[in-house]
Amino acid sequence: MNYQCKIERIYETEVLVIGGGPAGFGAAVAAARNGAKTMLIEQASVLGGMSTSGLVGPFMTCYDNDCTEQLVKGVFDELCLRAEAMGGAIHPSKVSGMNTYNSYYLASHEHVTPYLSETLAVLMDEMVTEAGVKVLFNTRLADVIAKDGKIEHVIVLMKEGLAAIKADCYIDCTGDGDVAVGAGVPTWKGDKETGVMQPTTLFFEVGNIDREPFIAELEANKDRLDDHMGNAYSWRVQEGKKTGEWKIDKNEIGMYESPIPGRFKVNTTRMSFVDATNTEHITAAMMEGRKQIQDILAFMRKNVPGCEKVELIQVAPALGVRETRHIEGKYELTTEDVLNRAIFDDAVCTFAYALDVHLSEGGGVIFTCVDRYYTIPYRCMLPVNCDNLLVAGRCICGSSEAAASYRVMPACVALGQAAGTAAAIAVREQITPENVPIDELKRTLVEQGAVIKDS
Ligand SMILES: Cc1cc2nc3c(=O)[nH]c(=O)nc-3n(C[C@H](O)[C@H](O)[C@H](O)COP(=O)(O)OP(=O)(O)OC[C@H]3O[C@@H](n4cnc5c(N)ncnc54)[C@H](O)[C@@H]3O)c2cc1C
């Protein structure tokens, strides 16, 4: 079926960021602050992606694996500090040990950042506006017009109908590599060999928990929580499996307290073998997730101390998607790089969260801590086959296992900051992102707060 139409609404900009999640937020702020005329389009009505629409949280650790040094700063740290000043977050430097903010996990879970998604939403609005970014909500990428390895413009769907946006440089922060695919960049989904993607989860938030008995049971079971295998309330889940009361394919009840005492984000539903680039799959997973939430609430009321009167505060409007596409880029970050402290000449950020592979069957995770930290090279954000595109966030070029570390939000904001800064330099110097002088990029990032380890 062919369809033609004349597009009347045309925007022009220097940098166009597609997708306003953690990566897109970091990219837009950095591109604008570094002098580029910047636009950001987002299909939802809020910035933050998984951190707001997905109700995901807390920000996973931004420290090294020894818990001695904060490795993600820059735009990410500014976000944490400003959210804290608004009463909507606790700075990661103040969160240590086993506690309700990290669901009593120790490994790779110290120094998380608990936050309120509502605070992030308004703060991100504020920060992009201050930076001078033009933001369009309810605007979805519809098509990419590329020729000879270069994007000429993109077509977007707005309330008014279709529009075109033409930019010098594009940054794909859709999480799914939607722009890259449209531009003809090769991608793969999930594990390269099997194509299996990590399971999806629909987050929800609860309140009205009696914290004293709730915490007392976690404290009493501290010794079996230490290795990240006997997870929070897993003993209650085991009992529930025997009686048939627990029906979810997950071995724990992951509850992460927010800065408001007694209000928790719950990471427990699980929908496996979902391809979140497929609309029918997303629809079915959302419906199944909402059903699972009712089952989990009923289970909690009956079986979890302190949760007898637990109330549902809200269900995420967007499905929690851990993994879809990975783009083919100039370098593929490997599992070994992540585990063995890889240091790259073109590193743009440093990170240390564990490989956190959620299994599609059996309800568990394979969790492997890294050797203190690793770096991520700029080349992972440079796709093959497209000269004026950068990719930031969970879909950069890396193995499925490697992504199980850098997909978490502090790294995505840092990658976004790096991509936005590079795009601004490319536009200013009228060069392609690939030709951005790496020394200048690294110097600018470090001047603006990034931590880039060279040994
Ligand atoms: C269940 C679950 C638990 C997690 N737990 C944690 C945790 O505890 N801590 C942590 O730090 N991280 C956690 N993560 C990881 C983290 O939330 C995501 O990997 C991270 O948000 C990815 O950032 P991103 O910017 O790449 O993509 P997203 O956050 O997915 O943002 C992408 C944005 O692009 C928009 N978009 C997509 N396609 C289009 C399009 N075609 N047109 C316009 N806009 C578009 C989306 O609406 C969205 O706003 C978890 C993830 C999941 C799913």
The ligand as an ORCA input file, in Angstrom:
! r2SCAN-3c Opt
* xyz 0 1
  C      12.166     -3.560     35.151
  C      13.334     -2.668     35.105
  C      14.058     -2.414     36.267
  C      15.128     -1.551     36.237
  N      15.750     -1.215     37.391
  C      16.629     -0.196     37.402
  C      17.083      0.356     38.620
  O      16.677     -0.057     39.705
  N      17.982      1.372     38.555
  C      18.457      1.868     37.364
  O      19.264      2.793     37.404
  N      18.032      1.355     36.193
  C      17.121      0.359     36.189
  N      16.628     -0.134     35.002
  C      17.242      0.271     33.715
  C      16.810      1.610     33.199
  O      15.580      2.043     33.719
  C      16.742      1.673     31.668
  O      17.609      0.772     31.053
  C      17.092      3.092     31.264
  O      16.017      3.930     31.636
  C      17.371      3.220     29.792
  O      17.496      4.586     29.473
  P      17.280      5.071     27.981
  O      17.280      6.560     28.023
  O      18.229      4.372     27.102
  O      15.837      4.513     27.574
  P      14.330      4.742     28.227
  O      14.437      5.022     29.658
  O      13.607      3.557     27.754
  O      13.880      6.040     27.464
  C      13.578      6.049     26.083
  C      12.656      7.225     25.811
  O      12.458      7.350     24.420
  C      11.067      7.497     24.134
  N      10.854      6.910     22.815
  C      11.025      5.613     22.461
  N      10.752      5.442     21.162
  C      10.373      6.653     20.672
  C       9.969      7.101     19.392
  N       9.887      6.242     18.350
  N       9.645      8.407     19.247
  C       9.702      9.266     20.320
  N      10.088      8.888     21.543
  C      10.426      7.591     21.726
  C      10.379      6.735     25.255
  O       9.057      7.187     25.441
  C      11.286      7.049     26.447
  O      10.910      8.233     27.105
  C      15.539     -0.978     35.007
  C      14.822     -1.230     33.851
  C      13.718     -2.043     33.895
  C      12.921     -2.241     32.670
*
